[in-house]
Each structure stands twice: as C-alpha cells, then as structure tokens.
Amino acid sequence: MGILKTIIVCCTMLLAGLPVRGAGKVPPFGAGERLLYTVSYRAAMWPNTDMGDVVLAVTADEAGGEQALRIDARATVKGVFSWFYELDDRYSSWLRTTDLRPVLARAELLEGDYRFSSEFRYDWAQDVARNSYRNHARRRIPVDTTVTLEGAAMDGVSLFYNLRSQDLDAYREGEVRTLALLLKDKVQYVQYTYYGRDTVKVKGLGKVRALKFSCQLINDDADSFEDGSEFFVWISDDHNKIPVLLESPLRVGSVRARLVSYDGLKYRHRAF
C-alpha cells in the first residue's frame, strides 16, 4: 500500500508547479469550495482499480487573531482495501485572508499501525515555523523544532491553495523551476517543468482544457529520488485553476488521482 500513501501525499501538493504571486491578489477560491479526488492504480495486466479518496474543503475561520480561510484535506482508503489497510490522513491549514500566508497547519495521520501528529505555527516576521510533532508509537512527549522558511516554504496544503492564484503569462514552455515544501523538520525542494496548454481526457469530466506540469522531489544533493517521486499534473485552464488529473508513473503501471466532483467554485466558467 506504499503506492497509495505516496500518491495521496502528492495530492496535497497537486499545484506544486507554480511560483507564488505577490500578496494582495484575489484568490480563485473561497469559503464553500469542495473538491473530491479518487485515486486509482493502472497496469497492463491489472484492471483499473479505485483505491482511495482525497477530499479538500474551504471554510471561513480565524487563527492567531486574524481572519483566515481554513483548508481541510482528508485522505482515506476506498472499498475492499479498507479491510486490510487502515488509512485516514487529515491535514488542516489556516491562511490569513490578507496575503494567503499560512498561520497554522496541523496534521493527524493514521496509516496501519502508524500514528503521527504535528502542528506548525508560522512566524513570518522571523521567517521561521515552529513545529511540535510526535510519532505516537515511539514517544509520548512531542518533539519541538524550528525550521527556517527558505524560499518562503509552506506546508503542502498551504502551497496547494497559494499556488492557485498564479499568473501563467510569465511562463515559457519547457522552463524548469524549483519550489520549497515545508516538511516535519526541514525544507524539501520540488523541481517542476511547465509543458504548456494541453487537452486531457478525465473519466467523468470528459475532455478538459488544461495546463500541464511535471513535478519531481529532489534530495539534498539535487538528485531525483527513485520510483514514485515524479508525477504529472493537469490544471484546468480557466479562472478556477483546479487540478483535474495527477499521474505518477511507476515501474509497473501508474497511479492516478482524478477529480470526480466539485462544489462551491468561485467562477462559473469552467474548462470542462
């Protein structure tokens, strides 16, 4: 089930292919938006199988005394897979409405016998994030760390929504850039390439006008990780900028996450 875990984690950073636009821009989403993705496995000798779901929802809230948009992401196993593998990962991030920078981010992960929780508190005046985390199976007392926010790094859910507010006019096809992703106690880098406009067929949606990206995690030596670290993302070519399809090629087959339902979109005009 490592494949499912990998792709579900990627779903929280589906938009890790765009550079952050300046503060004060109007985001293409608001309170009430809800997106549902289904994760499936495909192989030549294996029928297309739906393995899990990822739900993303936006609500109005406050954090640190500031008005905020709360983003909740939940990943679960689907159907018969829940009989032999338990997975219920929950992420929440609070973005202040003034500039969409995160104020607070929490995670509660349940994966088989593994239990993990963390809480990031951002201090943008000092460009640091203070994280309190623990692996429940190994330690009862949380570990406290402070991480420097290199490259304006953010947790994956915060990136997801910050990066939907971007202007693509400055992009050139084939251009390669790097993005900073905040993890438990360090900053991880993502290398991404913009391939230009494309038309992709998504089950249940039909043909979608989209913007195509490839993304790949890189380690401290700037070498790519192996199997499962690279994935392709298609984002709707409209004002909503919704990720409609993600595909991660594997040695045998591929794993996909596709948009299956949506509600509360800010703009009526859609690319599908």
N, C-alpha and C positions, 0 to 999 in steps of 0.2 A: 504493500500500500504506500510505499515511499513515493511512487509516481503521483498519486492523488494529493499527498501532502505538498509536494513540490509545486504542482500546478495551482493549488488553492492559495499558497503563499504568493505566487506570481499574480493571482487575480487581485490582490490588494495593492498592486503597483502596476496595473494594466497600462497606465499612462506614463510610465517612466521613460517616455521617448520624446518629451517636450521640455524646452527650457522655461524657467519661471518668468512670467511677465511682471512688470513693476506693480507696486502696490496701488490700490485705489481703482483697479479695473473692475468692471461689473462681471461677476462670475456667470457662467451659463447654466447654473443650477440654483435651487433654493429649497427651503423647507417644504417637505411633502414629496420630494422625488424618491422613487424606489426602483431599484434595478435588480433583476434576478438573472443569474447565470447558471447554466448546467455544465458540469464537467464530464467529459466522456473520453474513452480510450478507443483508438482505431488501430487496426493492424490488418495485413493482407489476409491472414488465415483466422482472423478473430472478428466477430461481428461488432459493429459499433455499439458500445455499451456505456450508458449513462451511469456515472459513479458517484457524483456529489453535486451539491448546490452551493452557490455563494450569493448572499443577499446583501445589498447595500442600501441604506436608508438615511435621509437627511431630515433633521428636525431643528427647530429654533430652541436655543438654550442659552445659558451663560456659564462662564468659567473665569475664575480669578477676578470676579467683579466686572467683567466685560461681556457685552453681548456677543454671542457666538452661534455658529452652526455646528450642531453635533452630528458627526458621521458615525454610523454603526455598521460594521461589517461582520457577517456571521457565515462560517463555512461548516457544512455538515455532510456526512456520508449519506448516500441515497439507496433506498430499496434493500435488496438482499445483502449488500456489502455491510450494512449496519449489524448484521447477525454475527460477524466475526471480526469486525474492526470498529471501535468507537472513535468518533472524531466530532468534536464540537468546539471550534475555534471562534472566539469573539474578540473583536477589536473595536475600540471607540476613540475618536479623536474630536477635540473641540477646536474649531478655527474661529479666531476673532473676526468679526464682520468687517472691521476697518481695512484689513490687508490680507486676510485669509491665512495668516501665520498661525500655526498651532500653539495653543496654550497648555493643553493637557492631552495625553494619549495613554490609554490603558489597553491591556491585552490579558485575556484569560484563555489558555489553551488546554484542551483535553484531547489527547491522542493516544488511544490504547491505555497503557499504564502510566503514561507520561502526563504530568500536570505542571503547568508553568504559568506564572502571572508576573506582570510588570506594570509600572506606572512612570511615565515620563512627565516631568514638569519643565517647561521651556522657559529660559531666561534670555530673551533676545537682546537685552541691554548688555549682557555679558557674553553673548553668543555661545551659550552652553545649554545642555539639557541634563537634568538630574534624574537618574533612573533608580528606582527601587524594585528589585526583581528577586524571584526565588523559584527554584525547581522544588516542588512540594515533596517529591520522593526522596530528596537528598538533604534538604535543610529546612528548618522551620523558621529561622531568622533570615529576613531579606538581606540581600547584598545591595549596598548603596554605591553608585558610581556617578561620575560626572564626565560627560562627553562633550568635547568641543564641536560646535556645529560647523565643520568645514564645508565650504561650498553651499552654505545655507541648507544643510542636510535636514531632512524631516523623516518622520516615520512613514511607512508605506501608504497608509490610508490618507494621511495629510497630503502626500505627494499626489495621490490619485486625483484629489479634488482641486488642489492648487494648479495642477498642470492642465486642467481642462479650460483654463482661462487664457490660453496662449494664442499668439498671433503667428500663423504659419507662413506669412508672406516673406519673412526673412530667411526661410529655409531654402537650401539648394538640394536637389535630388542627389543622393549618394553621400551627403555630408555626414560626418561622424562626430559625435559629441559625447561628453561624459556627465553623469548626474550623480549626486551624493545621496545615499539612502542611509538613514539612521537605524541601526540595529541595537541589540541589547546593551553592548558596552563599547561599540565602535561605529565608525562610518564605513559603509561598503559602497563601492563605486559600480555604476552601471554604464556600460558603453552602448550607445544606440545609433542607428542609422535610419535616415528618412529616405524612403523609396519613392515618394510621390503619390499621386492620386491613383486609385485602383477601384475596380468593381468586384466585390466579393459576394459569393452566394452563402447565405446563412440559413440553416434549417429553421423554418417557421417565420422568417422575415422575408425570404426571397433575395433578390439582388439588392445590394446596398452600395451606394457611392461612399467610398471610404478613403482614408489616408493610411498608408502602410508604413509600419516601422518594424525594425528588428531590434531586440534588446538582449544584452548579454552581461551577466555578472562577471566582474574581473577581480582577481585576488590582489594582494599587496604588491606582487611583482608584475602586475598588469598582464598576467597570463590568464586566459579564459579557463574557467572550470570545465569539467568534462560533462558527461551526459546530463541533459535536463537543465542546463544553465542558460541556454539560448531559447528565445521564443519570439514569435512574430505577433504583432498587434495591428488590427484594423480598427480605426476610429471613424465614426460617422462624419462625413464631410458636410456638416450643417452647423447651425449655431449651438446645438446641444453638446456636441463633441463627446458622444457616448462610445466607449469601447464596445464593439459588437461581436468581435471574434478574437480569440487568442489561440495560437497553436505552438506547441513545444515539440519539435521532432526528437524522437528517441532512437536508440539503436534498432529497436524493433517497433515499428508503428509510430504513433504520435498521440499526444494528449491535447484535447481542445476544450476551451471554455467559450460557450456561445450565449449571447443574450437571448433570453426566452420570453421575458415580459418586462414591462416598464410602466411607470405611472408617475404623475405629477411633474412631467417635463416642463421646463420653463418656456420653451419655444414650440409653437405648433408645427412649424415647418420641419420636416424630417427627411433624411436621405434614404428612407425605406418605407 
